[in-house]
C-alpha cells in the first residue's frame, strides 16, 4: 500500500480570516470548505497544482488557542517551495506579506523567511 501525508493541521483563530490569507496573499487554492456543525468546518487549502494540503483547524480550547502563531516554538514551520522565487516574493510583498529578511542565497537555493497571518515562520524557497 502506498502512503502519503494527505494534510497537516494548521491551527487558526478564525476560518475566514485564514482562508483570506492563504487564498489572497499566498495564492493558494481553497480545496474544500464544508460545514460540520455550528462552529466547526472542514477547510482545506494548498498551493495551486500541488498535492500538499493544510487542514485549517479552528482553535477550540485555550490550549489550542495558545498554539496559534507558535506551532513550532519559533522555528520555521513550513517551507513553501517555488519554481520562480522573484515572481512569488514580489507578489507576496505586494499583498502585504511580512518578510523577516531580504532574500539570501544559500548552497541549497534562494530563500527568505516570512510570517503568516499569526506569526508562524515560513521559508519561501527556490532550490538550485
HELIX and SHEET records of a PDB file:
HELIX    1   1 UNK A   15  UNK A   20  1                                   6    
HELIX    2   2 UNK A   21  UNK A   25  3                                   5    
HELIX    3   3 UNK A   62  UNK A   67  1                                   6    
HELIX    4   4 UNK A   85  UNK A   94  1                                  10    
SHEET    1   A 4 UNK A   8  UNK A  12  0                                        
SHEET    2   A 4 UNK A  54  UNK A  58  1                                        
SHEET    3   A 4 UNK A  40  UNK A  47 -1                                        
SHEET    4   A 4 UNK A  28  UNK A  37 -1                                        
SHEET    1   B 4 UNK A  76  UNK A  81  0                                        
SHEET    2   B 4 UNK A 121  UNK A 127  1                                        
SHEET    3   B 4 UNK A 109  UNK A 115 -1                                        
SHEET    4   B 4 UNK A  98  UNK A  99 -1                                        
SHEET    1   C 4 UNK A  76  UNK A  81  0                                        
SHEET    2   C 4 UNK A 121  UNK A 127  1                                        
SHEET    3   C 4 UNK A 109  UNK A 115 -1                                        
SHEET    4   C 4 UNK A 104  UNK A 106 -1                                        
END                                                                             
